[in-house]
Amino acid sequence: MRLTTSQIEMIRTTAQVVFGEFVRVTLFGSRIDDQAKGGDVDLMLEVPNIVDQPALLGARVASRVSRAMNGRKVDVILKAPNLKSQPVHEIATRHGVIL
């Protein structure tokens, strides 16, 4: 996984500030491949409760993490009881790494 311990902690903390202590953060995509270079940070945030304004809150996490990582592109997808499951959620669940 191509994230430092401090980056992992920052991502977890940011997600908890926005979504609460029970959010589960999964890293997926190219950042889990130690042999790859560059690439954005793909995160799936899973919450056990209904999420109002999912686009706004997801963008809030993405922008805060991006700023903390010197402008690195960050993509955030949400998984919550009131949101439709998409194929990307299955990919993240199957191949991702829980932070």
DADA-V32053 format. One line per field, one symbol per residue. ss: DSSP state (H for helix, E for strand, L for the rest). Layout:
ss=???
This chain:
ss=LLLLHHHHHHHHHHHHHHHLLLLEEEEEHHHHLLLLLLLLEEEEEELLLLLLLHHHHHHHHHHHHHHHLLLLLEEEEEELLLLLLLHHHHHHHHHLEEL
